[in-house]
Every structure is written in structure tokens, then in C-alpha cells.
Amino acid sequence: MRSVNKFLKFFGLFFSPEFYHFIALNTYTGFHRYLFLKKIRKQFPGTIIPEDLIILNPSQIKIGKKTIISSGCSLVCNELPHPGSITVGDQVILGCHTSLFAGSGKIIIENNVDIGLNVVITTQSRSLKQNPISEPVNFAHEYGEIIIGEGTLVASNVTILSGSTLGKFCNIAAGAVVQGKYPDYTTLAGNPARPLPRIKFNHE
């Protein structure tokens, strides 16, 4: 009796409207995603684009040659009337689950930057001029600019906040929270991030 009920339940699945709705929806979604990724890969030739990339307002995004975007990454810019922009240079590596949120601000990543896993780079901050308790709905966000200089290494689980500028060949230790302007060859660690003694390279 149980086997008969299982057969009827399985057989009835093929005649249920929900089954065909499920098939049609997933077919449409998959095809739409295929066309979207095809357009993105055409827009950024020579860039490795993962299947699960999240990208909003790609017209405001520029990506250089031989750049690698890993699985789970997201690149987000606001649209009109206050568009933001993201510029990624040549031979940049974005590690898995890294998020670039420009909002209405600007993110510039220069050539040969290596960014680790789970890194968050966001230009958004909440305005301190408004009280979120008395004005919980209409509080304002502010958007700034972030610049990461050529050859900089950003380790995993780093957060880079609005208004930050990193010079060339900086090193950001894992888990650091960065906000501020730092010159070339700076090494940063901690929360909040603090400069460490400069690394002396062997030039022999």
C-alpha cells in the first residue's frame, strides 16, 4: 500500500502546476543569468568572472586586464541620480567573498593589488549629524572615496572604510580595520589599524 501511495504521489508530481511553474522559472532564471554573464564577460575581456558574481550598475565599473575575481564576490554601485564608481586595475586578485560597495562614492584599486578572502571595502558611513533614534527612517548616509595603491597586499577578513587611501606596496594584516591615509610601504595591523615598523627589503 505504501509503495502504491508513493507511486501515485510521484506520478501526480508530473501533473501538478507547481512542478511546471518550478521548471519554467528555473529555466528562465538560468537563461537570464547566462545572458547577463555573457554580457559582463564581453564588457570585461580578459577578466575571470565567476558564475555567482553579484554586480550592480556595471556601466559604472571598470576592470583591467588579467584580473581574477573569485567566487562569491560582489561589486555594487548606486544608480542615478547619485551614481558611484569602481575602478579595478590590471592583474588584480579579488579573493573569495570579497565585497566592493561604492554606493554613491568611489573605489579605486590600482594595478597588481592582491586582496584576500572575505574583505569588505565600503565607502558608506552613517551621518553623525542625525539621531537614528529620533529619525529612524530618514537618517542619511555619507559616501566617500577609497584608493588602494599599486602592489598593495590586503590579507583576509580586512575591512577598509570610507576615506581611506593606501599608498603603493602597503601590507594590511589579516583582520585589520582600516580608516585613514597612509604613505607607500606602510604595514597596518589591528582594529583600528595602526602602522607597524617598515619592512626592510633585501635589494641585493
C-alpha positions, -999 to 999 in steps of 0.1 A, spaced: 0 0 0 28 23 8 45 16 -25 12 24 -43 9 57 -24 45 66 -32 39 58 -69 7 79 -70 25 108 -53 54 106 -77 32 102 -107 10 131 -96 40 154 -94 43 155 -132 7 168 -135 9 195 -108 10 231 -120 37 238 -93 61 214 -110 59 231 -144 60 265 -128 92 255 -110 107 242 -142 98 273 -162 110 297 -135 144 280 -131 148 277 -169 141 314 -173 163 324 -144 192 303 -156 190 316 -192 187 352 -180 218 346 -158 236 331 -187 229 361 -209 239 385 -181 272 368 -175 279 367 -212 274 405 -214 296 411 -184 324 389 -198 322 408 -231 324 441 -212 355 430 -193 375 408 -217 405 390 -201 389 391 -167 380 359 -149 343 362 -139 328 336 -116 293 322 -121 280 336 -88 293 372 -92 270 399 -79 274 431 -98 251 461 -97 252 490 -122 281 476 -143 282 507 -165 299 525 -136 325 497 -132 359 494 -149 381 463 -147 416 460 -161 433 431 -179 442 398 -164 422 405 -132 408 375 -113 375 378 -95 369 348 -72 337 330 -62 312 349 -41 324 384 -48 302 414 -51 307 448 -68 280 473 -61 275 509 -73 244 531 -69 225 542 -100 212 576 -108 207 602 -95 238 597 -74 259 570 -92 291 557 -77 321 541 -95 345 512 -91 378 511 -109 399 479 -107 434 479 -124 453 452 -142 464 419 -127 443 424 -95 431 394 -74 398 396 -55 396 367 -31 365 347 -24 335 365 -9 352 400 -12 327 429 -13 333 462 -30 305 486 -21 309 520 -37 274 532 -32 274 568 -44 312 570 -36 343 559 -55 366 529 -51 399 529 -70 421 498 -69 454 502 -88 474 475 -107 488 444 -91 468 446 -59 462 413 -41 431 411 -19 424 381 3 392 363 14 362 380 30 375 415 26 350 444 28 357 477 11 329 502 16 326 539 10 294 542 30 291 556 65 262 570 85 260 607 91 266 616 127 246 648 122 213 630 126 199 610 155 189 574 144 166 572 174 146 603 168 149 599 130 150 561 124 137 562 88 152 593 73 188 590 86 214 600 59 244 580 46 276 596 35 298 583 7 335 589 4 364 576 -16 388 547 -12 421 544 -30 444 513 -28 478 518 -43 497 497 -67 512 464 -54 493 465 -21 486 433 -2 453 431 17 451 399 38 418 381 46 390 395 67 401 431 64 376 460 64 386 492 46 363 521 54 353 553 37 380 580 33 410 556 33 440 560 10 467 534 9 499 542 -9 519 518 -31 531 484 -18 513 486 15 507 454 36 474 450 55 474 423 81 445 399 85 415 412 104 426 448 103 400 476 102 415 505 81 404 541 80 428 569 72 455 579 47 488 561 47 520 565 26 538 540 4 552 508 20 531 511 52 523 479 71 490 481 91 475 457 117 448 458 143 414 472 150 416 501 145 446 496 122 479 511 133 512 514 113 539 489 122 577 493 117 585 495 80 597 463 64 633 465 51 635 447 18 667 430 6 678 448 -26 710 427 -32 
